């Protein structure tokens, strides 16, 4: 009996290691309307879950600027959940502070995070923008700035993950009208086993650092 259990666990582990995962992201903004979609697929669509944000808007609250999003969860083609999420500036600052504190506290964590990111392959990256302010001079200046921002982001991305495609970028100015429209698409692929192994190394390093600090605290006292 134990042999069958061991064999089943071995097969399950092997399936996890070779499971291909695909994450597709799509964002479109036209004037004041936003649309964001994130889809997770495994085994070439055999298992899939999509998150749609048909409502994405900013509002001002006593805590500062706040991002409000309506999130719809779609599993295997059917909507299974719908909820409203709020993201405040204070939350984002707290998340970033926790990340920086973790990086400062755990030695050699950044190389492990880089190894984790390198397991992710980007196989599609498209970013097209149509914009105009109604004035030719302003439109030309903003077009140059947008090109610079896009090039910077793609450069950082190419050093963080494995970029397996040539990015398709465009900024099209509209000289005689005030308009803004942008479309962003990207596809990321990785094997679940490689990703989980990298996560386990990070968790082990965090645990070792925590134990080392716990053992050294009494002597320091």
Secondary structure, DSSP 8 states (H G I E B T S, - for coil): -HHHHHHHHHHHHHHHHH-EEEEEEEEEEETTEEEEEEEEEETTTTEEEEEEEEEEEEEEETTEEEEEEEEEEEETTEEEEEEEEEEEHHHHHHHHHHHHHHHHHSTTHHHHHHHHHHT-EEEEEEEEEEEEESSHHHHHHHHHHHHHHHHHHHHHHHHHSEE-S--EEEEEE-TTSEEEEEEEEEEEEEEHHHHHHHHHHHHHHHHHHHHHHHHHHHHH-
